Amino acid sequence: MWRTRTLGFAATVLVVLVGGCTAVPHYGSPSPRTYYLSARGDDSADGTSKDEAWRSLGRASQVTLRPGDHLLLEGGSRFAGTITVGNDEAGDADRPVVIDSYGNGRATVVATNSAGVSVHNTAGVEVHDLILRGRGSARTSQAGVNLYNDTPTDARHAGVNVSDIDAAGFQVGIGVGSTITGTGFADVTIRRARVHGNKDTGLLTYGPQFDDGRPSYAHEHITIEDVQSYGNPGDPNALYRPTGNGIVLGAVRDATVRDSSAHDNGTQAPAEAQYGPAGIWTYDSRDVLIEHSAAYRNHTGSRMDGAGFGFDTSVFDSTLQYNLSFENDGSGFYIFSRWPHPHSGNTVRYNISSNDARKMPEHGGLTIHGSRIKDLQVYQNTVIMGRSSEGEGAAVRVRPGNSSVSVRNNLIATDGDPLVVSDTDLSTSQVVFQGNQFHTADGQWTVAWGDRRYFNLRSWREDTGQERLDGRPTGTAASPCFDEGSLPDIQSPAEARRVIPGCPHAGLDLQKHFGVVPVKVDYFGHVVTAPPNTGAAQP
């Protein structure tokens, strides 16, 4: 079902653009300068005022951008070519080189066979208020904003800020990458970006081949906020890499995705691909937080992936919280790792999945699958699974290869499909369910556990030891009394409130019994009580 996605972007995805800047003699620390470009400019002009603006990006590339310099493009105008910042430029996070628009509106950079903005082996750069459009081979081998480090010695270039960017028509909208172990970027912030209509991925970070025995993360301290990634279709000819993704974080330590969305991606991903795309996911990473974001109507051409959110192979100490997923081809939330890669210390809490796995209902709305997954906590989520036209599914699906996985205080509801499916008869030391609320809106209450089916909570509990704590029964089979019908259907982020239950049921006190430090608020910002009610909403 799921397979590891070792992304070979270094050689096969992004072509690094090295700026054609001509070095000039530089003595001392001259005062920062501001350079202007205008569609009515003159490349023989001085370039240092609006009245003496240059006309072309080619002319701008001839100047070396020193710390504190500004390169300003006339708003509303179009410029052909690439903005390049090379390894002999910028470099001071306290005095960044600023690339921006001036006047009315945003300038447009049309890049043919090249990146829109290329930052190579340097940092101390800010890129703001630009529209980037790709033409020619830029659609298949370039990024709209390409941050790339291949410094041959251990080094992370620190300090890049990208904001208010609209990037379309590239292979990747915004890419942050490295191909040499020990190199990469740090302190990168990407805000208020729209990345759409890019062939492979809206936003991507990546690094060299990951070694679980000696983990090294290319990038550190990455912040992604208010990034909307949509309509990135996938490459119908790419059989050996996942294309059609929204936001992908690879090879990072300490990263946050917040207030972002990925939707309607993957529509042209190939049916024969060995790997599928997903909305927002991470791999080969540690200390990643994905929160207050939405992933919906993401697709896959094959029978794999197409999920909303995911923790893929070799992810550690990371959290998915306060996210909304609905109407994806695959699972709303998935946890996956492939042998022999470890995967531990992760948390999935206060998320909502509504009618996910539309194309592949057998994958489940929330899926835990793979090998060497341990110390995973899944609690206080709401998972609703209506019947798909593709057949029977499951709200929650667990597969072999897990240990110390806990599933607690979740609200799980279906329209007659199994509430939980386990491929084998997993022991409570592998996966334990405790304090959950199970509801079947129509048809028979069902849990499929190994080769047996259970038609009530009591028999499942007695046979498997699930839904017990210190010998006492836990969990409930009760209706949540949703206001919007027996099994409400979310079709837009604004409709998330449809799954607030009218009949709340108390779950377990996770802090008292298991030492789980409670959060202060639920998905909707309501105060969390002790003990909390089941699910992502505390009415």
C-alpha positions as CSV (number, residue, x, y, z in Angstrom):
1,M,0.0,0.0,0.0
2,W,2.5,2.7,1.2
3,R,6.0,2.7,0.0
4,T,9.0,4.8,1.1
5,R,9.6,7.9,-1.0
6,T,13.3,8.5,-1.3
7,L,13.1,11.5,-3.5
8,G,15.9,11.8,-6.0
9,F,15.3,15.5,-6.5
10,A,19.0,16.4,-6.4
11,A,19.7,14.9,-9.8
12,T,16.4,14.4,-11.4
13,V,14.2,17.2,-10.2
14,L,15.8,20.6,-9.8
15,V,18.5,22.0,-12.1
16,V,20.6,24.4,-10.0
17,L,21.0,27.8,-11.5
18,V,24.3,29.5,-10.8
19,G,24.0,33.2,-11.3
20,G,26.0,34.8,-14.1
21,C,27.1,37.6,-11.9
22,T,30.4,39.3,-12.8
23,A,32.5,40.0,-9.7
24,V,33.8,43.5,-9.3
25,P,36.7,44.7,-7.2
26,H,35.4,45.2,-3.6
27,Y,37.3,47.0,-0.9
28,G,35.9,47.8,2.5
29,S,32.1,47.8,3.2
30,P,30.4,50.3,0.9
31,S,26.9,51.6,1.9
32,P,24.0,49.5,0.6
33,R,22.7,50.5,-2.8
34,T,19.2,50.2,-4.4
35,Y,18.9,49.1,-8.0
36,Y,15.7,49.6,-10.1
37,L,14.2,47.8,-13.1
38,S,11.4,49.2,-15.2
39,A,9.8,48.1,-18.5
40,R,10.6,51.7,-19.7
41,G,14.1,51.6,-18.4
42,D,17.5,51.7,-20.2
43,D,20.3,49.2,-19.6
44,S,22.8,51.9,-20.2
45,A,21.4,54.0,-17.4
46,D,22.8,54.2,-13.8
47,G,20.1,51.9,-12.4
48,T,20.2,53.5,-8.9
49,S,17.0,55.5,-9.2
50,K,13.5,55.2,-10.6
51,D,14.3,57.7,-13.3
52,E,17.6,55.9,-14.2
53,A,16.2,52.3,-14.0
54,W,17.5,49.4,-16.0
55,R,15.3,47.6,-18.3
56,S,16.4,43.9,-18.2
57,L,17.3,41.2,-15.6
58,G,20.3,40.5,-17.8
59,R,21.7,43.9,-16.9
60,A,20.8,43.5,-13.2
61,S,22.8,40.2,-13.2
62,Q,26.0,42.1,-13.9
63,V,26.0,43.7,-10.5
64,T,27.2,41.9,-7.4
65,L,24.6,42.3,-4.7
66,R,26.3,43.1,-1.4
67,P,24.7,42.8,2.0
68,G,22.0,45.4,2.5
69,D,21.5,46.0,-1.3
70,H,18.0,46.1,-2.8
71,L,16.9,45.0,-6.3
72,L,13.4,46.5,-7.0
73,L,11.3,45.6,-10.0
74,E,8.5,47.9,-11.2
75,G,5.1,46.6,-10.1
76,G,2.7,45.7,-13.0
77,S,5.6,45.1,-15.4
78,R,7.0,41.8,-16.8
79,F,10.6,40.9,-17.0
80,A,12.1,37.9,-18.8
81,G,14.9,35.9,-17.3
82,T,16.1,34.9,-13.8
83,I,17.0,36.8,-10.7
84,T,20.2,35.3,-9.4
85,V,22.0,35.6,-6.1
86,G,25.3,33.6,-6.2
87,N,27.8,32.5,-3.7
88,D,29.8,35.7,-3.9
89,E,26.7,37.8,-3.0
90,A,24.6,38.5,0.0
91,G,25.6,36.3,3.0
92,D,24.6,38.5,6.0
93,A,21.3,37.6,7.6
94,D,21.4,40.9,9.6
95,R,21.8,42.9,6.4
96,P,19.9,41.0,3.8
97,V,19.8,41.5,0.1
98,V,16.1,42.4,-0.6
99,I,14.4,41.6,-3.9
100,D,11.0,43.2,-4.2
101,S,8.5,45.1,-6.3
102,Y,8.0,48.9,-6.2
103,G,5.1,51.1,-7.3
104,N,1.7,49.7,-7.9
105,G,1.1,45.9,-7.8
106,R,3.7,43.1,-8.2
107,A,6.2,42.7,-10.9
108,T,6.2,39.4,-12.9
109,V,9.3,37.4,-13.8
110,V,8.8,35.1,-16.8
111,A,11.5,32.5,-16.7
112,T,12.1,30.4,-19.8
113,N,14.3,27.3,-19.2
114,S,15.4,28.6,-15.8
115,A,14.4,29.3,-12.3
116,G,12.5,32.5,-11.5
117,V,14.7,33.4,-8.5
118,S,17.9,31.4,-7.8
119,V,19.7,31.6,-4.5
120,H,22.9,29.5,-4.7
121,N,25.3,28.7,-1.9
122,T,24.4,31.9,0.0
123,A,21.7,33.3,2.3
124,G,20.9,36.7,3.9
125,V,18.3,37.1,1.2
126,E,14.7,38.3,1.2
127,V,12.3,37.8,-1.7
128,H,9.0,39.6,-1.6
129,D,6.0,40.5,-3.7
130,L,6.7,38.8,-7.0
131,I,4.7,36.8,-9.6
132,L,6.8,34.0,-11.1
133,R,5.9,32.2,-14.3
134,G,7.7,29.3,-15.9
135,R,8.0,28.6,-19.6
136,G,9.7,26.0,-21.7
137,S,11.9,23.5,-19.7
138,A,11.2,25.5,-16.5
139,R,8.0,23.4,-16.3
140,T,10.0,20.2,-16.1
141,S,13.3,21.0,-14.4
142,Q,13.2,24.2,-12.5
143,A,11.7,25.9,-9.4
144,G,10.0,29.3,-9.2
145,V,12.2,30.1,-6.2
146,N,15.2,27.8,-6.0
147,L,17.3,27.8,-2.8
148,Y,20.1,25.4,-3.4
149,N,23.3,24.6,-1.5
150,D,26.0,22.3,-2.8
151,T,28.9,23.8,-0.8
152,P,31.6,21.0,-0.6
153,T,32.2,21.6,3.1
154,D,29.8,21.3,6.0
155,A,27.8,24.5,6.0
156,R,24.2,25.7,6.4
157,H,23.5,29.1,5.0
158,A,21.3,31.0,7.4
159,G,18.6,33.6,6.8
160,V,16.2,33.5,3.9
161,N,12.8,35.1,3.9
162,V,10.3,34.5,1.1
163,S,6.9,36.1,1.2
164,D,3.9,37.2,-1.0
165,I,5.1,35.0,-3.9
166,D,2.8,33.6,-6.6
167,A,4.7,30.8,-8.5
168,A,3.2,28.7,-11.3
169,G,4.4,26.9,-14.4
170,F,7.5,25.3,-12.9
171,Q,8.4,21.8,-11.8
172,V,8.4,23.0,-8.2
173,G,6.9,26.3,-7.0
174,I,9.4,26.9,-4.2
175,G,12.3,24.5,-3.6
176,V,14.9,24.4,-0.8
177,G,17.5,21.8,-1.5
178,S,20.9,20.3,-0.9
179,T,22.7,17.2,-2.3
180,I,25.8,17.0,-0.1
181,T,25.6,15.7,3.5
182,G,26.1,18.4,6.0
183,T,25.0,21.3,3.8
184,G,21.7,23.1,3.5
185,F,19.8,26.1,4.8
186,A,18.8,27.4,8.2
187,D,16.3,30.0,9.4
188,V,14.2,29.9,6.3
189,T,10.7,31.5,6.5
190,I,8.1,31.2,3.7
191,R,4.9,33.1,4.2
192,R,1.8,34.0,2.2
193,A,2.8,32.1,-0.9
194,R,0.6,30.7,-3.6
195,V,2.1,27.8,-5.5
196,H,-0.1,26.3,-8.2
197,G,0.0,24.7,-11.6
198,N,3.5,23.3,-11.0
199,K,4.2,19.9,-12.4
200,D,5.7,18.0,-9.5
201,T,5.1,19.9,-6.2
202,G,4.0,23.2,-4.8
203,L,6.6,23.6,-2.1
204,L,9.5,21.1,-1.4
205,T,12.5,20.8,0.8
206,Y,15.0,17.9,0.2
207,G,18.4,16.7,1.0
208,P,20.9,13.9,0.2
209,Q,20.3,10.2,0.8
210,F,19.3,9.8,4.5
211,D,21.3,7.4,6.7
212,D,19.2,6.2,9.7
213,G,22.4,5.1,11.5
214,R,24.0,8.5,11.2
215,P,21.1,10.9,10.7
216,S,22.0,14.3,9.3
217,Y,19.4,16.9,8.3
218,A,20.1,19.2,5.5
219,H,17.9,22.1,6.8
220,E,17.1,23.5,10.2
221,H,14.6,26.0,11.6
222,I,12.1,26.1,8.7
223,T,8.9,28.1,9.0
224,I,6.0,27.8,6.5
225,E,2.9,29.9,7.1
226,D,-0.1,30.7,5.0
227,V,1.1,28.7,1.9
228,Q,-1.6,27.7,-0.4
229,S,-0.6,24.8,-2.7
230,Y,-3.2,23.7,-5.2
231,G,-3.7,22.4,-8.8
232,N,-0.2,20.9,-9.0
233,P,-1.1,18.1,-11.3
234,G,1.8,15.7,-11.3
235,D,3.9,14.4,-14.2
236,P,2.2,11.7,-16.1
237,N,5.6,10.3,-17.2
238,A,7.2,10.1,-13.7
239,L,7.0,6.5,-12.6
240,Y,9.7,6.5,-10.0
241,R,9.0,9.6,-7.9
242,P,5.9,11.0,-6.3
243,T,4.5,13.9,-8.3
244,G,1.4,16.0,-7.7
245,N,2.2,16.9,-4.1
246,G,1.1,20.0,-2.2
247,I,3.8,20.7,0.5
248,V,6.6,18.3,1.2
249,L,9.2,18.6,3.9
250,G,12.2,16.3,3.5
251,A,15.6,16.3,5.3
252,V,14.6,18.9,7.9
253,R,15.0,19.4,11.7
254,D,12.8,21.8,13.6
255,A,10.2,22.8,11.0
256,T,6.7,24.2,11.2
257,V,3.8,24.2,8.7
258,R,1.0,26.4,9.9
259,D,-2.2,27.9,8.5
260,S,-1.6,26.4,5.1
261,S,-3.5,24.3,2.7
262,A,-3.0,21.7,-0.1
263,H,-5.9,20.8,-2.3
264,D,-6.8,19.5,-5.8
265,N,-3.3,18.2,-6.5
266,G,-2.2,15.0,-8.2
267,T,-4.8,15.0,-11.0
268,Q,-2.3,13.8,-13.6
269,A,-0.1,11.5,-11.5
270,P,0.4,8.3,-13.6
271,A,-1.5,5.1,-12.9
272,E,1.7,3.1,-13.2
273,A,3.7,5.1,-10.7
274,Q,5.5,3.2,-7.9
275,Y,5.0,6.1,-5.5
276,G,2.0,8.4,-5.1
277,P,1.6,12.0,-4.0
278,A,0.0,13.5,-0.9
279,G,-1.2,16.9,0.3
280,I,1.1,17.9,3.2
281,W,3.7,15.4,4.4
282,T,7.2,14.9,5.7
283,Y,10.0,12.3,5.5
284,D,13.5,11.9,6.8
285,S,12.8,14.6,9.4
286,R,12.7,15.4,13.1
287,D,10.8,17.9,15.2
288,V,8.3,18.8,12.6
289,L,5.0,20.4,13.6
290,I,2.1,20.6,11.1
291,E,-0.9,22.4,12.5
292,H,-4.0,24.5,11.7
293,S,-3.9,23.4,8.1
294,A,-6.2,21.8,5.6
295,A,-5.7,19.1,2.9
296,Y,-8.6,18.1,0.7
297,R,-9.5,16.6,-2.7
298,N,-5.9,15.5,-3.3
299,H,-5.6,12.7,-5.8
300,T,-3.4,9.9,-7.1
301,G,-3.2,8.1,-10.4
302,S,-2.2,4.8,-8.9
303,R,-3.6,2.7,-6.1
304,M,-1.1,4.3,-3.6
305,D,-1.1,7.4,-1.5
306,G,-3.3,10.3,-2.5
307,A,-3.6,11.2,1.2
308,G,-4.2,14.5,3.0
309,F,-1.5,14.5,5.6
310,G,1.4,12.1,6.3
311,F,4.4,11.2,8.4
312,D,6.4,9.1,6.0
313,T,9.6,7.1,6.5
314,S,12.2,8.1,9.2
315,V,10.2,10.8,11.0
316,F,10.8,11.4,14.7
317,D,9.4,13.5,17.5
318,S,6.9,15.2,15.3
319,T,3.3,16.3,15.6
320,L,0.2,16.6,13.5
321,Q,-2.4,18.7,15.3
322,Y,-5.5,20.8,14.6
323,N,-5.7,19.9,10.9
324,L,-8.6,19.2,8.6
325,S,-8.7,16.6,5.9
326,F,-11.6,15.6,3.6
327,E,-12.4,14.0,0.3
328,N,-8.9,12.8,-0.5
329,D,-8.3,9.8,-2.7
330,G,-6.3,8.1,0.0
331,S,-6.2,8.4,3.8
332,G,-6.8,11.6,5.6
333,F,-3.9,11.0,7.9
334,Y,-1.3,8.3,7.5
335,I,1.7,7.1,9.4
336,F,4.1,5.0,7.4
337,S,7.6,3.5,7.5
338,R,9.3,0.9,5.4
339,W,11.8,-1.7,6.8
340,P,14.4,-1.1,7.9
341,H,13.8,2.6,8.6
342,P,12.8,3.5,12.2
343,H,9.9,5.8,13.0
344,S,9.2,6.9,16.6
345,G,8.0,9.5,19.1
346,N,5.3,11.0,16.9
347,T,1.9,12.4,17.8
348,V,-1.4,12.8,15.9
349,R,-4.0,14.8,17.9
350,Y,-7.1,17.0,17.6
351,N,-7.4,16.5,13.8
352,I,-10.6,15.9,11.7
353,S,-10.9,13.5,8.8
354,S,-14.2,13.5,7.0
355,N,-14.9,11.1,4.1
356,D,-11.4,10.5,3.1
357,A,-10.1,7.5,1.1
358,R,-12.7,8.1,-1.6
359,K,-10.8,6.3,-4.3
360,M,-9.3,3.7,-2.0
361,P,-11.6,3.2,0.9
362,E,-9.7,0.1,2.0
363,H,-6.8,2.4,3.1
364,G,-9.0,4.0,5.8
365,G,-9.5,7.5,7.0
366,L,-6.6,7.2,9.5
367,T,-3.9,4.7,8.6
368,I,-1.0,3.3,10.6
369,H,1.1,1.1,8.3
370,G,4.6,0.0,8.0
371,S,7.4,-1.4,10.1
372,R,9.4,-0.2,13.1
373,I,6.7,2.3,14.0
374,K,6.9,2.8,17.8
375,D,5.9,5.2,20.5
376,L,3.1,6.7,18.4
377,Q,0.3,8.5,20.1
378,V,-3.0,9.0,18.3
379,Y,-5.6,10.8,20.4
380,Q,-8.5,13.2,20.4
381,N,-9.1,13.0,16.7
382,T,-12.5,12.8,14.9
383,V,-12.6,10.4,12.0
384,I,-15.8,10.1,10.0
385,M,-16.1,7.7,7.1
386,G,-19.1,7.5,4.9
387,R,-19.5,4.7,2.3
388,S,-17.5,5.3,-0.8
389,S,-18.8,4.4,-4.3
390,E,-15.6,2.3,-4.6
391,G,-16.7,-0.2,-1.9
392,E,-16.2,-1.0,1.8
393,G,-13.6,1.0,3.7
394,A,-12.6,1.6,7.3
395,A,-12.4,4.6,9.5
396,V,-9.2,3.5,11.1
397,R,-6.8,0.9,9.7
398,V,-3.8,-0.6,11.5
399,R,-1.2,-2.9,9.9
400,P,1.5,-5.1,11.3
401,G,5.0,-3.9,12.2
402,N,4.1,-1.6,15.1
403,S,4.9,-1.4,18.8
404,S,3.8,0.8,21.6
405,V,1.2,2.5,19.4
406,S,-1.8,4.0,21.4
407,V,-5.1,5.1,19.9
408,R,-7.1,6.9,22.6
409,N,-10.1,9.3,23.1
410,N,-10.9,9.4,19.4
411,L,-14.4,9.8,18.0
412,I,-14.8,7.2,15.2
413,A,-17.9,7.0,13.1
414,T,-18.9,5.2,9.9
415,D,-22.0,4.7,7.7
416,G,-21.9,0.9,8.1
417,D,-18.3,0.2,7.1
418,P,-16.0,-1.3,9.8
419,L,-14.9,1.2,12.4
420,V,-11.5,-0.4,12.8
421,V,-9.7,-2.9,10.5
422,S,-6.5,-4.7,11.6
423,D,-4.8,-7.0,9.1
424,T,-3.7,-9.3,11.8
425,D,-4.6,-10.0,15.4
426,L,-2.3,-7.4,16.9
427,S,-1.6,-7.6,20.6
428,T,-2.1,-4.6,23.0
429,S,1.7,-4.2,23.2
430,Q,1.7,-3.5,19.5
431,V,-1.5,-1.3,19.2
432,V,-3.8,-0.4,22.1
433,F,-7.3,1.2,21.8
434,Q,-8.5,2.9,24.9
435,G,-11.3,5.4,25.7
436,N,-12.5,5.8,22.1
437,Q,-16.1,6.5,21.0
438,F,-17.4,4.3,18.2
439,H,-20.6,5.0,16.3
440,T,-22.2,3.4,13.3
441,A,-24.8,5.7,11.8
442,D,-26.4,3.0,9.6
443,G,-26.0,-0.7,9.5
444,Q,-24.1,-3.1,11.7
445,W,-21.4,-2.0,14.3
446,T,-18.3,-3.8,13.1
447,V,-14.6,-4.1,13.9
448,A,-12.5,-6.4,11.7
449,W,-9.6,-7.8,13.7
450,G,-7.3,-10.3,12.0
451,D,-9.5,-13.0,10.5
452,R,-12.5,-12.2,12.8
453,R,-15.3,-9.7,12.7
454,Y,-16.8,-8.3,15.9
455,F,-20.3,-6.9,16.0
456,N,-20.3,-5.1,19.3
457,L,-17.7,-3.4,21.5
458,R,-18.0,-5.9,24.4
459,S,-17.1,-9.0,22.3
460,W,-14.1,-7.2,20.7
461,R,-13.0,-6.1,24.2
462,E,-13.3,-9.5,25.7
463,D,-11.5,-11.4,22.9
464,T,-8.6,-9.0,22.2
465,G,-8.1,-7.0,25.4
466,Q,-8.7,-3.8,23.6
467,E,-10.6,-1.0,25.2
468,R,-9.5,-1.9,28.7
469,L,-7.5,0.0,31.4
470,D,-6.3,-1.8,34.5
471,G,-8.8,-4.5,33.9
472,R,-11.7,-2.2,33.6
473,P,-13.7,-1.5,30.4
474,T,-13.1,1.7,28.5
475,G,-14.6,3.2,25.4
476,T,-18.2,3.6,24.3
477,A,-20.5,2.8,21.4
478,A,-22.8,5.8,21.4
479,S,-24.1,8.4,19.0
480,P,-22.4,11.8,19.0
481,C,-25.7,13.4,18.0
482,F,-24.2,15.6,15.3
483,D,-26.4,18.6,14.5
484,E,-25.8,18.3,10.8
485,G,-27.3,14.8,10.4
486,S,-26.2,11.3,11.5
487,L,-22.9,11.5,9.6
488,P,-22.2,15.1,8.4
489,D,-20.3,15.6,5.2
490,I,-17.6,18.3,5.1
491,Q,-17.1,19.8,1.7
492,S,-15.2,23.0,2.5
493,P,-12.9,24.1,5.4
494,A,-15.7,26.5,6.6
495,E,-17.9,23.4,7.3
496,A,-15.7,21.8,9.9
497,R,-18.1,22.8,12.6
498,R,-20.5,20.2,11.3
499,V,-18.7,17.5,13.3
500,I,-19.1,19.2,16.7
501,P,-21.1,16.6,18.7
502,G,-24.4,17.4,20.4
503,C,-24.0,14.5,22.8
504,P,-20.4,14.7,24.2
505,H,-18.9,11.6,25.9
506,A,-16.0,11.8,28.3
507,G,-12.8,10.1,27.4
508,L,-9.9,9.1,29.6
509,D,-7.8,11.5,31.6
510,L,-4.7,11.0,29.5
511,Q,-2.5,13.0,31.9
512,K,-3.6,11.1,35.0
513,H,-3.3,7.7,33.5
514,F,-0.5,8.1,30.9
515,G,1.3,11.3,31.7
516,V,0.2,13.0,28.5
517,V,0.6,16.7,28.9
518,P,-2.8,18.2,27.9
519,V,-3.3,20.9,25.4
520,K,-5.3,24.0,26.4
521,V,-7.8,24.1,23.5
522,D,-9.4,21.8,20.9
523,Y,-9.6,22.1,17.1
524,F,-12.0,25.0,17.4
525,G,-10.3,26.8,20.2
526,H,-12.6,25.6,22.9
527,V,-11.1,25.0,26.3
528,V,-10.2,21.3,27.0
529,T,-11.6,19.9,30.2
530,A,-10.2,17.2,32.4
531,P,-11.0,14.5,31.5
532,P,-11.6,15.7,27.9
533,N,-14.5,14.5,25.8
534,T,-13.7,12.2,22.9
535,G,-12.8,13.6,19.5
536,A,-11.3,16.8,18.2
537,A,-14.1,19.1,19.4
538,Q,-14.9,19.9,23.0
539,P,-18.5,21.3,22.9
